[in-house]
Amino acid sequence: MHGLFLLWWVEEKQLSPATVAVIIAVGDLANAVLEWPTGWLADRLGHRASLIAGSTVQVAGMLWCWLGEGVPSLVIASLLVAVGDAFRSGADQALLYRTCAALGKADAFQRIEARTHAVEQVALVGLVLAGGAIVQTWGFAAGWIAETALCAFGLAIACAMAEPPDARNSSNAHDPDTDARPAHGAAPATGLPAMLRLILPAAALGAVAGAAAFLAQTSGHTNPTAITVLVAAITLAEAAGSALATRLPASGVRGQMLFAGCGAVLVAMAFVRPDAFIPVVIALAVLDGAATPLRAAAIQRLAADDARARAASLASACDMALSTLVLPLAAWRR
């Protein structure tokens, strides 16, 4: 149902795009608030356990999205999805990094993270197209059944994972501007200002890319097929950006600022040439797809081993906070 949930709420549930944007913003705000405590729990109780908890709540959220009626029910559904996302956020990257470190391949994290993100996005394109075909042929109920089943499959995968050993003896970097030089031993505690300098550029880029995609999906398209094709194109563009990231060198604050600057240029172009809006949306997705795994790798190199999930969760919280601010503005401008 990725991409079609907007159509579900606007066309089937008869909610205005502005109302839908507010509901999504409520979920994003809840996600941002929950990121830190769930990251702390993941670092204390285990990243695998956090993934299992998040996947369980995600299944409940999908059921509520499907069966809920009215604005209050959809708000509850959005909150459940936010809780599930918060438990998984950060824990997945921490688990992957610690696994790489346990195998003596901590430096491979960036390449694996970027390649995995690209594969996920390409697979998502197939799922989006399949979802559109399912909804077009059998209706939205069949689409929600398929979505819930996929979430349940994700829960089964989380249960099959193993918690890696302590990675305090792995290689870590300590320079937020280069992020490329390994230093043995646990990563030193990194100050919040330094971490925010690394996090915020990609967060701003992602918020703008998400708002642009929202406007593209709710401006003039009125059928599942058109929405599906558009979302598939945006998703594939993000996958292309992540694939590019597998070939880029490790980078830190300066690299993230460069991505954000390119995004600002694209937004200015869309204001000057409104007819170029869709290509701008696609280009923003490419930039977002490349910046995200590069930032994830830089964060893990900087974070202490007992705070990896919290560090990644801080990045996700900033993403959600900026999205919460930007998305309603985009909806009302529409």
One Martini backbone bead per residue (centre of mass of N, CA, C, O) as a GRO file, in nm:
protein
  334
    1MET     BB    1   0.049   0.067   0.003
    2HIS     BB    2   0.258   0.234  -0.109
    3GLY     BB    3   0.105   0.548  -0.190
    4LEU     BB    4  -0.211   0.453  -0.145
    5PHE     BB    5  -0.286   0.576   0.135
    6LEU     BB    6  -0.365   0.853   0.032
    7LEU     BB    7  -0.601   0.755  -0.142
    8TRP     BB    8  -0.753   0.610   0.084
    9TRP     BB    9  -0.807   0.866   0.261
   10VAL     BB   10  -0.920   1.061   0.040
   11GLU     BB   11  -1.125   0.870  -0.124
   12GLU     BB   12  -1.241   0.654   0.088
   13LYS     BB   13  -1.243   0.852   0.364
   14GLN     BB   14  -1.289   1.159   0.298
   15LEU     BB   15  -1.018   1.323   0.316
   16SER     BB   16  -0.820   1.575   0.330
   17PRO     BB   17  -0.501   1.652   0.260
   18ALA     BB   18  -0.460   1.822   0.518
   19THR     BB   19  -0.552   1.603   0.719
   20VAL     BB   20  -0.348   1.391   0.636
   21ALA     BB   21  -0.098   1.560   0.703
   22VAL     BB   22  -0.160   1.584   1.005
   23ILE     BB   23  -0.159   1.281   1.070
   24ILE     BB   24   0.130   1.233   0.979
   25ALA     BB   25   0.253   1.445   1.172
   26VAL     BB   26   0.171   1.303   1.433
   27GLY     BB   27   0.339   1.051   1.380
   28ASP     BB   28   0.612   1.196   1.351
   29LEU     BB   29   0.614   1.320   1.633
   30ALA     BB   30   0.601   1.055   1.788
   31ASN     BB   31   0.858   0.942   1.670
   32ALA     BB   32   1.048   1.163   1.773
   33VAL     BB   33   0.985   1.118   2.079
   34LEU     BB   34   1.056   0.792   2.073
   35GLU     BB   35   1.346   0.752   1.974
   36TRP     BB   36   1.518   0.772   2.232
   37PRO     BB   37   1.386   0.558   2.420
   38THR     BB   38   1.409   0.322   2.213
   39GLY     BB   39   1.715   0.340   2.180
   40TRP     BB   40   1.781   0.285   2.475
   41LEU     BB   41   1.647   0.007   2.485
   42ALA     BB   42   1.815  -0.125   2.263
   43ASP     BB   43   2.095  -0.087   2.408
   44ARG     BB   44   1.998  -0.252   2.667
   45LEU     BB   45   1.809  -0.512   2.543
   46GLY     BB   46   1.835  -0.512   2.232
   47HIS     BB   47   1.807  -0.505   1.889
   48ARG     BB   48   1.632  -0.750   1.829
   49ALA     BB   49   1.402  -0.690   2.028
   50SER     BB   50   1.325  -0.421   1.894
   51LEU     BB   51   1.245  -0.539   1.619
   52ILE     BB   52   1.019  -0.719   1.722
   53ALA     BB   53   0.843  -0.501   1.853
   54GLY     BB   54   0.806  -0.324   1.599
   55SER     BB   55   0.674  -0.544   1.415
   56THR     BB   56   0.427  -0.597   1.591
   57VAL     BB   57   0.309  -0.307   1.583
   58GLN     BB   58   0.292  -0.285   1.274
   59VAL     BB   59   0.066  -0.486   1.234
   60ALA     BB   60  -0.144  -0.329   1.397
   61GLY     BB   61  -0.131  -0.070   1.222
   62MET     BB   62  -0.235  -0.195   0.956
   63LEU     BB   63  -0.509  -0.283   1.064
   64TRP     BB   64  -0.603   0.004   1.145
   65CYS     BB   65  -0.582   0.137   0.867
   66TRP     BB   66  -0.804  -0.049   0.748
   67LEU     BB   67  -1.043  -0.061   0.991
   68GLY     BB   68  -1.057   0.223   1.044
   69GLU     BB   69  -1.266   0.505   1.155
   70GLY     BB   70  -1.190   0.799   1.113
   71VAL     BB   71  -0.980   1.019   1.253
   72PRO     BB   72  -0.909   0.878   1.526
   73SER     BB   73  -0.826   0.601   1.399
   74LEU     BB   74  -0.601   0.719   1.216
   75VAL     BB   75  -0.432   0.825   1.445
   76ILE     BB   76  -0.380   0.555   1.579
   77ALA     BB   77  -0.244   0.427   1.338
   78SER     BB   78  -0.013   0.633   1.318
   79LEU     BB   79   0.098   0.572   1.605
   80LEU     BB   80   0.163   0.273   1.566
   81VAL     BB   81   0.363   0.314   1.338
   82ALA     BB   82   0.553   0.494   1.504
   83VAL     BB   83   0.629   0.285   1.717
   84GLY     BB   84   0.744   0.074   1.525
   85ASP     BB   85   0.960   0.258   1.399
   86ALA     BB   86   1.110   0.334   1.663
   87PHE     BB   87   1.207   0.045   1.736
   88ARG     BB   88   1.367   0.004   1.460
   89SER     BB   89   1.508   0.252   1.483
   90GLY     BB   90   1.862   0.199   1.490
   91ALA     BB   91   1.867  -0.109   1.542
   92ASP     BB   92   1.944  -0.194   1.255
   93GLN     BB   93   2.218  -0.045   1.231
   94ALA     BB   94   2.348  -0.156   1.488
   95LEU     BB   95   2.330  -0.453   1.411
   96LEU     BB   96   2.498  -0.433   1.153
   97TYR     BB   97   2.757  -0.310   1.268
   98ARG     BB   98   2.812  -0.528   1.485
   99THR     BB   99   2.836  -0.756   1.280
  100CYS     BB  100   3.072  -0.645   1.120
  101ALA     BB  101   3.263  -0.622   1.365
  102ALA     BB  102   3.256  -0.928   1.443
  103LEU     BB  103   3.389  -0.987   1.139
  104GLY     BB  104   3.603  -0.752   1.074
  105LYS     BB  105   3.391  -0.531   0.884
  106ALA     BB  106   3.326  -0.223   0.947
  107ASP     BB  107   3.398  -0.083   0.665
  108ALA     BB  108   3.138  -0.228   0.517
  109PHE     BB  109   2.883  -0.078   0.606
  110GLN     BB  110   2.829   0.133   0.388
  111ARG     BB  111   2.795  -0.061   0.150
  112ILE     BB  112   2.570  -0.235   0.274
  113GLU     BB  113   2.367  -0.012   0.340
  114ALA     BB  114   2.339   0.098   0.050
  115ARG     BB  115   2.265  -0.167  -0.093
  116THR     BB  116   2.019  -0.234   0.080
  117HIS     BB  117   1.860   0.022   0.018
  118ALA     BB  118   1.844  -0.025  -0.285
  119VAL     BB  119   1.703  -0.299  -0.279
  120GLU     BB  120   1.455  -0.206  -0.123
  121GLN     BB  121   1.358   0.001  -0.337
  122VAL     BB  122   1.327  -0.194  -0.572
  123ALA     BB  123   1.130  -0.382  -0.427
  124LEU     BB  124   0.921  -0.157  -0.379
  125VAL     BB  125   0.843  -0.119  -0.668
  126GLY     BB  126   0.719  -0.399  -0.702
  127LEU     BB  127   0.513  -0.362  -0.472
  128VAL     BB  128   0.370  -0.116  -0.584
  129LEU     BB  129   0.275  -0.245  -0.847
  130ALA     BB  130   0.128  -0.480  -0.712
  131GLY     BB  131  -0.062  -0.306  -0.541
  132GLY     BB  132  -0.204  -0.166  -0.775
  133ALA     BB  133  -0.311  -0.428  -0.904
  134ILE     BB  134  -0.471  -0.531  -0.663
  135VAL     BB  135  -0.657  -0.284  -0.627
  136GLN     BB  136  -0.766  -0.278  -0.921
  137THR     BB  137  -0.885  -0.579  -0.903
  138TRP     BB  138  -0.979  -0.623  -0.566
  139GLY     BB  139  -0.900  -0.391  -0.389
  140PHE     BB  140  -0.814  -0.257  -0.082
  141ALA     BB  141  -0.840  -0.508   0.098
  142ALA     BB  142  -0.624  -0.676  -0.048
  143GLY     BB  143  -0.393  -0.477   0.005
  144TRP     BB  144  -0.402  -0.492   0.320
  145ILE     BB  145  -0.348  -0.793   0.342
  146ALA     BB  146  -0.070  -0.788   0.207
  147GLU     BB  147   0.063  -0.585   0.399
  148THR     BB  148   0.026  -0.748   0.662
  149ALA     BB  149   0.181  -1.000   0.569
  150LEU     BB  150   0.456  -0.857   0.532
  151CYS     BB  151   0.486  -0.769   0.827
  152ALA     BB  152   0.483  -1.058   0.940
  153PHE     BB  153   0.740  -1.144   0.790
  154GLY     BB  154   0.924  -0.940   0.931
  155LEU     BB  155   0.888  -1.065   1.210
  156ALA     BB  156   1.015  -1.338   1.140
  157ILE     BB  157   1.295  -1.225   1.072
  158ALA     BB  158   1.357  -1.099   1.347
  159CYS     BB  159   1.342  -1.372   1.504
  160ALA     BB  160   1.594  -1.498   1.327
  161MET     BB  161   1.786  -1.332   1.462
  162ALA     BB  162   2.108  -1.221   1.593
  163GLU     BB  163   2.304  -1.127   1.857
  164PRO     BB  164   2.579  -0.963   1.873
  165PRO     BB  165   2.860  -0.889   1.991
  166ASP     BB  166   3.064  -0.690   2.126
  167ALA     BB  167   3.216  -0.380   1.961
  168ARG     BB  168   3.460  -0.232   2.125
  169ASN     BB  169   3.698  -0.366   1.926
  170SER     BB  170   3.637  -0.196   1.697
  171SER     BB  171   3.624   0.008   1.430
  172ASN     BB  172   3.663   0.371   1.447
  173ALA     BB  173   3.568   0.695   1.413
  174HIS     BB  174   3.640   1.069   1.499
  175ASP     BB  175   3.586   1.238   1.230
  176PRO     BB  176   3.321   1.427   1.103
  177ASP     BB  177   3.472   1.517   0.821
  178THR     BB  178   3.585   1.222   0.729
  179ASP     BB  179   3.515   0.926   0.845
  180ALA     BB  180   3.794   0.728   0.762
  181ARG     BB  181   3.957   0.688   1.028
  182PRO     BB  182   4.073   0.448   1.212
  183ALA     BB  183   4.004   0.346   1.558
  184HIS     BB  184   4.084   0.182   1.825
  185GLY     BB  185   3.821   0.107   1.993
  186ALA     BB  186   3.610   0.285   2.142
  187ALA     BB  187   3.415   0.527   2.077
  188PRO     BB  188   3.395   0.835   2.142
  189ALA     BB  189   3.232   1.073   2.276
  190THR     BB  190   2.989   1.267   2.113
  191GLY     BB  191   2.883   1.559   2.062
  192LEU     BB  192   2.592   1.704   1.984
  193PRO     BB  193   2.683   1.922   1.779
  194ALA     BB  194   2.840   1.729   1.593
  195MET     BB  195   2.601   1.541   1.530
  196LEU     BB  196   2.410   1.760   1.412
  197ARG     BB  197   2.592   1.843   1.175
  198LEU     BB  198   2.554   1.559   1.043
  199ILE     BB  199   2.229   1.534   1.040
  200LEU     BB  200   2.066   1.793   0.928
  201PRO     BB  201   2.104   1.802   0.620
  202ALA     BB  202   1.949   1.534   0.555
  203ALA     BB  203   1.689   1.611   0.700
  204ALA     BB  204   1.619   1.849   0.515
  205LEU     BB  205   1.622   1.694   0.250
  206GLY     BB  206   1.403   1.482   0.327
  207ALA     BB  207   1.171   1.681   0.383
  208VAL     BB  208   1.160   1.804   0.100
  209ALA     BB  209   1.123   1.541  -0.058
  210GLY     BB  210   0.858   1.455   0.085
  211ALA     BB  211   0.689   1.705   0.014
  212ALA     BB  212   0.716   1.680  -0.292
  213ALA     BB  213   0.585   1.399  -0.311
  214PHE     BB  214   0.313   1.478  -0.192
  215LEU     BB  215   0.236   1.685  -0.408
  216ALA     BB  216   0.254   1.488  -0.649
  217GLN     BB  217   0.025   1.284  -0.528
  218THR     BB  218  -0.207   1.544  -0.478
  219SER     BB  219  -0.179   1.669  -0.794
  220GLY     BB  220  -0.427   1.536  -1.011
  221HIS     BB  221  -0.436   1.247  -0.903
  222THR     BB  222  -0.720   0.985  -0.924
  223ASN     BB  223  -0.557   0.707  -0.956
  224PRO     BB  224  -0.382   0.425  -0.886
  225THR     BB  225  -0.195   0.412  -1.137
  226ALA     BB  226  -0.068   0.695  -1.126
  227ILE     BB  227   0.043   0.677  -0.839
  228THR     BB  228   0.216   0.423  -0.876
  229VAL     BB  229   0.411   0.531  -1.091
  230LEU     BB  230   0.519   0.770  -0.931
  231VAL     BB  231   0.623   0.617  -0.681
  232ALA     BB  232   0.811   0.430  -0.838
  233ALA     BB  233   0.996   0.653  -0.947
  234ILE     BB  234   1.088   0.767  -0.675
  235THR     BB  235   1.199   0.503  -0.558
  236LEU     BB  236   1.406   0.446  -0.784
  237ALA     BB  237   1.568   0.703  -0.738
  238GLU     BB  238   1.657   0.634  -0.452
  239ALA     BB  239   1.804   0.374  -0.533
  240ALA     BB  240   2.013   0.513  -0.713
  241GLY     BB  241   2.144   0.676  -0.486
  242SER     BB  242   2.234   0.428  -0.315
  243ALA     BB  243   2.409   0.301  -0.533
  244LEU     BB  244   2.606   0.538  -0.545
  245ALA     BB  245   2.704   0.516  -0.242
  246THR     BB  246   2.881   0.253  -0.285
  247ARG     BB  247   3.108   0.451  -0.453
  248LEU     BB  248   3.152   0.632  -0.223
  249PRO     BB  249   3.315   0.793  -0.002
  250ALA     BB  250   3.379   0.868   0.295
  251SER     BB  251   3.176   1.094   0.497
  252GLY     BB  252   3.054   1.401   0.632
  253VAL     BB  253   2.964   1.712   0.674
  254ARG     BB  254   3.049   1.815   0.393
  255GLY     BB  255   2.887   1.610   0.229
  256GLN     BB  256   2.606   1.685   0.344
  257MET     BB  257   2.612   1.984   0.254
  258LEU     BB  258   2.623   1.926  -0.047
  259PHE     BB  259   2.349   1.788  -0.071
  260ALA     BB  260   2.180   2.024   0.042
  261GLY     BB  261   2.263   2.231  -0.172
  262CYS     BB  262   2.145   2.080  -0.414
  263GLY     BB  263   1.855   2.086  -0.309
  264ALA     BB  264   1.822   2.396  -0.307
  265VAL     BB  265   1.855   2.430  -0.611
  266LEU     BB  266   1.609   2.260  -0.694
  267VAL     BB  267   1.393   2.426  -0.551
  268ALA     BB  268   1.448   2.687  -0.705
  269MET     BB  269   1.380   2.566  -0.982
  270ALA     BB  270   1.077   2.505  -0.920
  271PHE     BB  271   0.998   2.807  -0.886
  272VAL     BB  272   1.094   2.901  -1.171
  273ARG     BB  273   1.001   2.593  -1.289
  274PRO     BB  274   0.706   2.432  -1.261
  275ASP     BB  275   0.738   2.223  -1.505
  276ALA     BB  276   0.991   2.082  -1.324
  277PHE     BB  277   0.882   1.930  -1.072
  278ILE     BB  278   0.910   1.625  -1.123
  279PRO     BB  279   1.218   1.617  -1.174
  280VAL     BB  280   1.283   1.733  -0.894
  281VAL     BB  281   1.167   1.503  -0.729
  282ILE     BB  282   1.359   1.289  -0.843
  283ALA     BB  283   1.628   1.429  -0.765
  284LEU     BB  284   1.574   1.437  -0.460
  285ALA     BB  285   1.566   1.129  -0.429
  286VAL     BB  286   1.857   1.079  -0.508
  287LEU     BB  287   1.990   1.245  -0.284
  288ASP     BB  288   1.856   1.100  -0.046
  289GLY     BB  289   1.963   0.812  -0.116
  290ALA     BB  290   2.269   0.897  -0.075
  291ALA     BB  291   2.277   1.042   0.209
  292THR     BB  292   2.170   0.831   0.412
  293PRO     BB  293   2.399   0.605   0.418
  294LEU     BB  294   2.633   0.801   0.472
  295ARG     BB  295   2.527   0.894   0.746
  296ALA     BB  296   2.502   0.622   0.886
  297ALA     BB  297   2.806   0.557   0.877
  298ALA     BB  298   2.907   0.806   1.031
  299ILE     BB  299   2.754   0.755   1.293
  300GLN     BB  300   2.878   0.473   1.363
  301ARG     BB  301   3.174   0.580   1.378
  302LEU     BB  302   3.106   0.786   1.622
  303ALA     BB  303   2.975   0.592   1.802
  304ALA     BB  304   2.917   0.436   2.071
  305ASP     BB  305   2.846   0.110   2.146
  306ASP     BB  306   2.618   0.201   2.378
  307ALA     BB  307   2.486   0.428   2.134
  308ARG     BB  308   2.388   0.350   1.844
  309ALA     BB  309   2.078   0.368   1.844
  310ARG     BB  310   2.061   0.657   1.953
  311ALA     BB  311   2.208   0.795   1.720
  312ALA     BB  312   2.015   0.698   1.496
  313SER     BB  313   1.759   0.811   1.637
  314LEU     BB  314   1.836   1.107   1.623
  315ALA     BB  315   1.821   1.124   1.319
  316SER     BB  316   1.523   1.037   1.294
  317ALA     BB  317   1.408   1.264   1.470
  318CYS     BB  318   1.497   1.493   1.285
  319ASP     BB  319   1.344   1.398   1.041
  320MET     BB  320   1.060   1.412   1.171
  321ALA     BB  321   1.062   1.707   1.264
  322LEU     BB  322   1.096   1.835   0.982
  323SER     BB  323   0.854   1.695   0.852
  324THR     BB  324   0.642   1.816   1.045
  325LEU     BB  325   0.692   2.110   0.940
  326VAL     BB  326   0.675   2.077   0.617
  327LEU     BB  327   0.420   1.915   0.528
  328PRO     BB  328   0.184   2.110   0.606
  329LEU     BB  329   0.285   2.343   0.431
  330ALA     BB  330   0.255   2.191   0.163
  331ALA     BB  331  -0.050   2.134   0.181
  332TRP     BB  332  -0.149   2.435   0.206
  333ARG     BB  333  -0.020   2.534  -0.055
  334ARG     BB  334  -0.208   2.349  -0.229
   0.00000   0.00000   0.00000
